Amino acid sequence: MNRDRLKKLVEEKRFIPGIYNYCDRWCERCPQTSRCLNFSISEEEFSDPEAQDIRNEAFWNKLSGIFEEALELLKEAAQKWEIDLETLSSMDDIEKMKEKNKDADNHLLCRAAKSYGKMVKDWFREREGLLLETTVVAKEGVDLEEAFEVIQWYQYFIGAKVTRAIRGKMEEEEEGADEYPSDSDGSAKVALIAIDRSISAWAVISHYNHHDAESVFKMISFLDRLSQAVEETFPHARSFIRPGFDRIDP
Ligand code: SF4
């Protein structure tokens, strides 16, 4: 995509600013694809199957082309607003950023959220045959397959969003920002939604698969405690209004 096309696309009024910051990245199921700039760029750039394959050179060429054009646009904007990009990130800042990322990764909440991803991986690996059997036996197998899909979609997403929320909260506290609701609340809200949906999906599995009731119950109670911990750390998260997805109550 050339810069002019990218510029034109960015200026289109139909896009909701920042909608992709608080979504679950499940574009196939998203009701707002026509209002998402991210989606439109991917559609235009990656419509060719070759360019969708991560193992294919065409994919990386496309991606690097988009980054280059986006960087040029950023430089143009910086020039317009008289911002010197060179002085924004010194080596010192980069080191500080790395430290902050490390602190966030080590945060108890982040470690717990990430460990859920591994728990799910192990759970599925240990039950490959059994799950296939259960899907065949279950008459309303669609629900069960749907439940597997939901759990696996959010398995790592929860850890990533909780980490983003914690990282954001650390920064907000450091900068003394008291903006309400904050960006970290938005990330925490998306994590909470993913946890809620995962709990419902585990409940569907427990309905069909009685052999694994205990392990499924463990997953649900782990997620439930994680959800409580996220809510305690981010008490305003549930009331965060995600652009394009939540409504403001009159
Ligand atoms: S807002 Fe919807 S279309 Fe855009 S990136 Fe998120 S899930 Fe995909």
Residues whose N, C-alpha, C, O or C-beta is under 5 A from the ligand:
A	BS01	SF4	I19 Y20 C23 D24 R25 W26 C27 C30 Q32 T33 C36 N38 F39
